[in-house]
Each structure stands twice: as structure tokens, then as C-alpha cells.
Amino acid sequence: MNDCSHNSSLHCAVCRASNAHLLEGQLDNIVAESNLRKRCLDFKKGEPVFLEGDSCEGVYCLKKGVIAIRKYGSDGTSAVMKLIFPGQNFGYRSVLFDKPHKTSAEALTPVSLCMLSKYDVKMAIDKNPKVRQDLINLIEQDLGAMEEKLLLTVTKTIRSRFAFLLFTMSKHIDPTANTVTFHLPVSKKDLSNITGITVESLSRLLKKFKSLNLIDEKKGLITILDRQALHEMIQED
């Protein structure tokens, strides 16, 4: 981990990554008015931002890269619970409840992020109750995403679940383009954990989607050739 404090004064409103709810708007104004500063941090691929059981240091907003939120079992195995993309916040649940982290956050790629300390967040909450509501809203969104994931697993075919994963990842890379190219940030084992699809079935689906000219795939580089067709597949299944 390295500090990149030369960027720490960047206003959230002009940050290209910032489409999140928490570190823009009111909170950013409070930061400026109170002479508080965000820390800008860089992490190498594979480095932890925090580990399960660590005390909470603050709220994070991802500027560049991809982060996996992982949960580890007693035997040391892990499952990816959520992927964090640029503009998204994480770490807020531990700040709001003042509890140690219940999950780990790992850099899947080289990562740059901003962090606002929990003390500054609490100061912001004291000055503006809307900040607390913003935190609660983010937690509600997480719960809604978990429910949607469970619903997909129960009601959708594996084809539709895989299409949904590719569609969602590509939307984070470019929300408007119909053709998008990106590196798969996780292994097939992690993709299996996220989607509830076996590794073997994922390999078959990759080949099937390529044969349908929906995607192209070379050494982990995925090109979505027709995102609209993926969306239609999700709706049909």
C-alpha cells in the first residue's frame, strides 16, 4: 500500500470515478468546510485493503481497479461476496456500527482509492444527519443486491445468470456502449462462487456465448460483442 497524497485534494464532484452516493455532494462539502482531507491510497494486485476482523479505519471510494469483498471459512477457503468497481463505496457498514470488518477487501488489480477516516465520517454525521441516511441507504442497497442474487440463483437458468454477470461487469466499464472489452478480474473459481455456476459449466458457457457471437474471449480478455442481446437473454430466460 502506498499513499498518493498528491491527489487527496481532488474534489469528489470532478472525480471521473465518483458516481457513488457517499463521498460526493453534502459529505464532500462538509470535508471542505471542516478542512478535512481524504487519503488517496494505492494497492498492488493481491494486496488487502483490510482483513476480516480488522478494526475499521474509514469509508473507501474506489477510483481505479477492481476490489473483491471476500468471506473466509474456518478452513481458509474464501468466497467472493461482492465486486467493487470504480465509483463505488465500501467499508461503510463497519463505520456506521463501529464494529470490526466482517469481510476482507482484496485488490484484484492495481487499485487507487480514497479513504475518509471514521472519525471524520462521524463528524460529518453529527453536522448533517443526511450522511447517516446515506450510509443506511447504501446498506439497504447491499441487502437488495443480495436478494436479487438469491432470486437469480433460484429462478434463472445458468445461461441467464452468466449473461447477467457479463452484462453487469460491462456496464461498470462503460454504461452506454454496446461493445465493451475488459479483463476478467477474478478466476473461474471466484466466478463460480459469485454466480452459483460450476467451473465446468462456466467453461461451456464461454464457448457457447462465443459461438453465438455474443462475446469474444482471449486469455482472460473479454469483449462483449452485443450487450443488448445479453440483456434480452436475461429477460427471456
Buried (B, 14 or more C-beta within 10 A) or exposed (E): EEEBEEBBEBEBEEBEBBEBBBBBBBBBBBBEEEEBBBBBBBBEEEBBBBBBEBEBBBBBBBBBBBBBBBBBEEEEEBBBBBBBBBBBBBBBBBBBEEEEBEBBBBBBBBBBBBBBBBEBBBBBBEBBEBBBEBBEBBEEEBEEEEEEBEEBEEEBBBBBBBBBBBBEBBBBBBEEEBEBBBEBBBEBBBBBBBBBBEEEBBEBBBEBBBEEEBBBEEEEEBBBBBBEBBBEBBEEB
